[in-house]
Amino acid sequence: MKKSLQTTLLSLLLGVILISGCKTYPVSPKLPWIERWLSSPVCQPPCWEGITPGETTAKEAHEKLAALPDVERLWLPSDYTSPHVLSWEMAGCDGSTWGSVYFEKYPNDKIEWTYLKTSCEESNITLQEMISTFGTPEYAWADRNSAGCTAELLVIEKGMIISTYGTGFLLNKKLKPTSVVIRVSMSPPLDGLEKVVESMPYLADADIREWQGYDDDPCNW
């Protein structure tokens, strides 16, 4: 009887160890166009849906966006909004601006940056999903402001900056595979970190370090 009880307890203990050792990360349901971007992107960053900073003109970006079935609204460049910005709303995002492209002049200047707001209602994109699809960041830094702190992760080869978490109550939490990506910005890739910093003067005083992987925490360096 005693031996049987010991065997049972040992089996339960092994079961708990196995379950706790197999971590799973819940993934929120995706909108169809987000799922397509993560599973079979039309092109690799810095390109998104055929729109590439440094190559696509402002007018061409307008035409490509207007042809996408998931774009529900376009805000054209104007003095009322901005003469240098074309913004749009994606299906399922409840009227919020989802993306923007920036350029010097419309229509013939090439776009310089693309910003994608990747947190869309409940259809969030996680850090793990971004890295699995587009590659591992090499460098990281913190962007601090009155609202809190955002961790910025740089994928140099693809001209991509991945921004994740940014509100006060999350400041002491380290990055996890399930951390929500709130924004992705893309520009023409540059040759090395020094060139990146030169192109973005606001980074001159930033504490930029090699990203050490999950559990690294730029906001608490």
Residue pairs with C-beta under 8 A, 6 or more apart in sequence:
25 126
25 128
25 176
25 177
25 178
26 178
27 126
27 129
28 122
28 123
28 124
28 126
29 122
29 123
30 38
30 123
30 125
31 90
31 91
31 92
31 120
31 123
32 70
33 70
33 90
33 91
34 118
34 120
34 123
34 125
37 48
37 133
38 125
38 129
38 133
39 133
41 48
41 133
42 48
42 49
42 50
43 49
43 50
43 52
44 134
44 158
45 134
45 155
45 158
45 159
45 160
45 184
45 186
46 52
46 53
46 54
46 114
46 158
46 159
46 160
46 186
46 187
46 188
46 189
47 186
48 99
48 114
48 116
48 186
49 64
49 65
49 68
50 56
50 64
51 60
51 61
51 64
51 65
51 101
51 111
51 114
52 111
53 101
53 110
53 111
53 112
53 113
53 114
53 159
53 186
53 187
53 188
54 110
54 111
54 112
54 187
54 188
55 110
56 64
56 110
56 111
57 103
57 107
57 108
57 109
57 110
57 111
58 77
58 86
58 101
58 103
58 105
58 106
58 107
58 108
58 109
58 110
58 111
59 106
59 107
59 108
61 86
61 101
61 103
61 111
62 74
62 76
62 86
62 107
65 71
65 74
65 86
65 88
66 74
70 90
70 91
71 88
71 89
71 90
71 91
72 89
72 90
72 91
73 88
73 89
74 86
74 87
74 88
74 89
75 81
75 85
75 86
75 87
75 88
75 97
76 86
77 83
77 84
77 85
77 86
77 106
81 87
83 105
83 106
84 102
84 103
84 104
84 105
84 106
85 100
85 101
85 102
85 103
86 100
86 101
86 103
86 106
87 97
87 99
87 100
88 97
88 98
88 99
88 100
89 95
89 96
89 97
89 98
90 98
90 99
90 120
92 120
92 121
92 123
93 117
93 120
93 121
94 121
96 117
96 120
97 117
98 116
98 117
98 120
99 114
99 115
99 116
99 117
100 114
100 115
101 111
101 113
101 114
101 115
102 111
102 112
102 113
102 114
102 115
103 109
103 110
103 111
103 112
104 112
112 187
113 185
113 186
113 187
114 185
114 186
114 187
115 183
115 184
115 185
116 183
116 184
116 185
116 186
117 182
117 183
118 124
118 125
118 130
118 181
118 182
118 183
118 184
119 125
119 180
119 181
119 182
119 183
124 180
124 181
125 180
125 181
126 177
126 178
126 179
126 180
126 181
127 153
127 162
127 164
127 175
127 176
127 177
127 178
127 179
127 180
127 181
127 214
128 177
128 178
129 181
130 162
130 181
130 184
131 137
134 155
134 158
134 160
135 155
135 157
135 158
136 155
136 211
137 153
137 154
137 155
137 162
137 211
138 154
138 155
138 156
138 193
138 210
138 211
139 153
139 154
139 156
139 193
139 208
139 209
139 210
139 211
140 151
140 152
140 153
140 154
140 208
140 209
140 210
140 211
140 216
140 218
141 151
141 152
141 154
141 203
141 206
141 207
141 208
141 209
141 218
142 149
142 150
142 151
142 152
142 206
142 207
142 218
142 219
142 221
143 149
143 150
143 151
143 152
143 163
143 166
144 219
147 166
147 167
147 168
148 166
148 167
148 168
148 170
148 171
149 165
149 166
149 171
149 219
150 163
150 164
150 165
150 166
150 182
150 219
151 163
151 164
151 165
151 175
151 217
151 218
151 219
152 161
152 162
152 163
152 218
153 161
153 162
153 163
153 164
153 211
154 160
154 161
154 162
154 193
154 196
154 211
155 161
155 162
156 189
156 190
156 192
156 193
156 196
157 189
158 186
158 189
159 186
159 187
159 188
159 189
159 190
160 184
160 185
160 186
161 184
161 185
161 186
162 181
162 184
163 181
163 182
163 183
163 184
163 185
164 175
164 179
164 180
164 181
164 182
165 173
165 175
165 179
165 180
165 182
166 182
171 219
171 220
172 220
173 217
174 214
174 215
174 216
174 217
174 220
175 214
175 215
175 216
175 217
176 214
176 215
177 214
187 199
190 196
190 199
193 208
196 203
197 203
197 204
197 208
207 218
207 221
209 218
209 221
